[in-house]
């Protein structure tokens, strides 16, 4: 897991470094907060993905242990996934507000 996170972090940094425009636009994007907006959205999306994966994994394990409770577990999981996804949407709105 540590190797994956390190690789993902370095890939994100490399993508942001090579995606910058040349000239005065590049300096403007670093100072206007666009960099922070993109970085915060990337971190929020990564955290959301990890959280959703853990939630689905726990739900599958719970259903495997108690198949009679599958409906209740599935309903609770879907509500939890919606709340987790809402956090990324809030980060997206904040990123648009910063731009």
Backbone torsions as a table, in degrees:
resi	resn	phi	psi	omega
1	UNK	NA	-36.7	-179.2
2	UNK	-65.4	-39.1	178.2
3	UNK	-65.3	-39.7	179.9
4	UNK	-63.6	-46.0	-179.1
5	UNK	-64.7	-40.0	178.0
6	UNK	-64.2	-44.0	178.9
7	UNK	-63.7	-43.1	179.6
8	UNK	-63.5	-40.2	179.4
9	UNK	-65.4	-45.7	-180.0
10	UNK	-66.6	-36.8	176.8
11	UNK	-64.3	-41.2	178.3
12	UNK	-62.9	-44.3	178.5
13	UNK	-63.8	-42.2	179.9
14	UNK	-65.8	-39.3	179.4
15	UNK	-63.8	-43.7	179.7
16	UNK	-67.4	-36.1	-178.2
17	UNK	-68.2	-41.3	-177.4
18	UNK	-85.0	-11.3	-178.6
19	UNK	-89.6	-1.6	-178.3
20	UNK	-75.9	143.4	177.9
21	UNK	-78.9	156.2	179.9
22	UNK	-84.3	152.3	175.0
23	UNK	91.1	-158.3	-174.5
24	UNK	-67.3	-19.9	179.2
25	UNK	-65.8	-36.4	-179.6
26	UNK	-64.0	-43.5	179.2
27	UNK	-65.7	-35.7	179.8
28	UNK	-67.2	-38.1	-177.4
29	UNK	-69.2	-31.4	178.3
30	UNK	-72.6	-35.4	-175.1
31	UNK	-88.9	-19.8	-176.0
32	UNK	-85.5	-4.0	177.8
33	UNK	97.0	0.8	178.7
34	UNK	-64.8	-37.4	178.0
35	UNK	-59.5	-47.0	-179.5
36	UNK	-66.6	-34.2	178.1
37	UNK	-64.6	-45.1	179.8
38	UNK	-68.0	-39.6	-180.0
39	UNK	-65.9	-42.6	-179.9
40	UNK	-66.4	-36.6	177.6
41	UNK	-67.6	-38.7	177.7
42	UNK	-64.8	-42.0	178.8
43	UNK	-66.6	-41.3	179.2
44	UNK	-64.4	-41.7	179.5
45	UNK	-66.1	-39.8	178.1
46	UNK	-65.0	-43.7	178.0
47	UNK	-64.0	-37.9	177.8
48	UNK	-64.2	-44.3	179.3
49	UNK	-62.1	-42.9	178.2
50	UNK	-65.6	-42.0	179.8
51	UNK	-65.6	-42.0	179.3
52	UNK	-67.3	-38.8	177.4
53	UNK	-63.0	-41.6	179.0
54	UNK	-67.3	-39.1	179.9
55	UNK	-65.6	-44.4	179.8
56	UNK	-66.8	-38.9	177.8
57	UNK	-61.8	-45.1	179.4
58	UNK	-66.4	-37.0	178.5
59	UNK	-66.2	-42.2	177.8
60	UNK	-62.9	-40.7	178.3
61	UNK	-65.3	-40.8	178.3
62	UNK	-65.3	-39.6	178.0
63	UNK	-67.8	-36.7	178.7
64	UNK	-66.4	-34.2	179.6
65	UNK	-77.5	-32.9	-177.3
66	UNK	-140.4	84.9	-176.1
67	UNK	-62.9	-24.5	179.8
68	UNK	-68.4	-23.9	-178.6
69	UNK	-95.5	16.6	-175.0
70	UNK	-60.8	-40.5	-179.1
71	UNK	-63.7	-45.9	179.4
72	UNK	-66.5	-40.8	179.9
73	UNK	-65.5	-42.1	-179.0
74	UNK	-64.1	-42.5	179.1
75	UNK	-62.9	-45.8	178.6
76	UNK	-63.5	-39.0	179.4
77	UNK	-64.6	-43.1	-178.7
78	UNK	-65.1	-40.2	176.8
79	UNK	-63.6	-43.2	178.0
80	UNK	-62.9	-41.3	178.3
81	UNK	-64.8	-36.7	177.8
82	UNK	-65.3	-40.0	178.8
83	UNK	-68.1	-38.8	177.3
84	UNK	-64.0	-43.1	-179.4
85	UNK	-66.5	-30.4	178.2
86	UNK	-62.2	-32.5	179.0
87	UNK	-63.7	-39.0	178.2
88	UNK	-69.3	-36.1	177.6
89	UNK	-64.6	-38.7	175.7
90	UNK	-62.8	-40.4	177.4
91	UNK	-65.3	-37.8	177.3
92	UNK	-64.2	-43.3	177.7
93	UNK	-62.7	-41.6	178.1
94	UNK	-65.4	-37.3	178.1
95	UNK	-65.0	-40.2	176.6
96	UNK	-66.6	-34.7	179.1
97	UNK	-67.8	-35.2	179.4
98	UNK	-69.9	-37.2	-179.5
99	UNK	-66.6	NA	NA
